[in-house]
Amino acid sequence: MAMPWIILMVLILIIIVTLAIAFLYKIKGIKHEPDYYAFFTIGIIWLFFGIIMLIQNPSFSFFFIIGLVFTIVGLANKNKWKKPKKWKDLSEEERKVKMIAIIGGLMALVIGVVVFLLVSFY
């Protein structure tokens, strides 16, 4: 019963963080080419998550579809994959953006777990 609300809150948080990062890039005037390797990685994760959600409830098929789209886009542009940079090779701006993404992801995880525990005990 609580699962759709948790998923909705996590998706809203992801959208907010994504829009904040895009806004920062727009303000700074930074041009950024898509990272197709990241698309592939995200697609694989969402694909497996979508399969699990499909088994539990067929109405969650959009996770599977989104994962499939990300995976296909990543594989279609495999020749444009970049080797991921190590932390020491990142610029100061890239470190800040990655740190914001990491903190945002951890916050989403903690909020999701807390809400799940609160809802499941009541």
N, C-alpha and C positions, 0 to 999 in steps of 0.2 A: 504494500500500500504506500509506503513512504518512498520507494525507489524512484518514481517519476519526479518527485519534488527535489530529491537530492541531485538527480541528473540535471534537472532544470537549473538548479542553483549553480552547479559546477559549470554548466554551459554558459550561463550568464556571466559568471566570473571570468571565464576564458575569453568571452567576447569583450568584456571591459578591459582586460589586460591587453588584448590584441589591439583594441582601438587606442589605448593609451600609448602603446609602442608605435603604432602607425602615426599618431599625432606628433610624437616626439621626432620621428623621422621627417615628417612634413615640415615641422618648425625649423629643424636644423638644415633642411634642404639636402638630405642624404639620399642619393639614388642607390637602390639596392636591387640586384637581380635575384630572382627566386632561387632558393636552394632546393633543387629537385631531389637530392638525397634525403633531405629532411621530409619532403613530401612522401617519399617512398617509406621512410621509417614510420612516420605518423600513420600512413595508410595501413601498414602491416599491423600496427598496434590496434587501430580502430577496427580492422578486419577481424582480428581475433576477438576483440571485445564485442563486436557485432554478432559474431557467431554465438558467443555465450548468451548474449541478450536475446537472440532469436530463439534459442533453445528454451529460455525461460518464458518469453512472451513474444509472439510473432509481431506484435504491434511496434516493437523496437527495431524494425528492419532498417530504419534510416541510418543507424550506426554502421551496419554492414555495407550499405550502399555508399556512404561517405568514405569508408575505409577502402572500398573497391575503387572509387574514383581517385582518391589520393595515390593509391598504389599504381594505378594505370598511368596517371600523369607523371609520377616519378620514374616509372620504367620507360615510358615513351621518350623521356629526356635523359636517358642514362648517360649519353655522351656528354652532358653538361654537368654531371656530378662533380662536386668539388670535394677535395679531401678536407675533413673537418680540422679546424685549427686547434692547437693546444692552447690552454689558458695563458701561458707565457707569451704566445705569439699574437694575442688579441690586443687591439688598441684599447685605450682607456674607455672610449665610448662603447665599444663592443662589450667590454667587461661589465659596464653598468647595465646595459640592456640585458645581458645574460643573467646578471644577478637579480634584476627585477623579475625576469621570467621565472627564475628558480624560486624566489621568495613567493611570487604569485602562485606558482604550482603547489608549493608546500602549504600555503594558506588555504588553497582550495581543498587540498587533501585533508587538512585538519578540520576545516569547517564541515566538509562532507562526513567525516567520521563522527564528529560531535553531533551533527544533526541526525545521522543515522542512529547513533546510540540513544539520543533523546527520544526520537520517535519510536524506536523499537521497545523501549521500556515503558512507554505510556500507551 
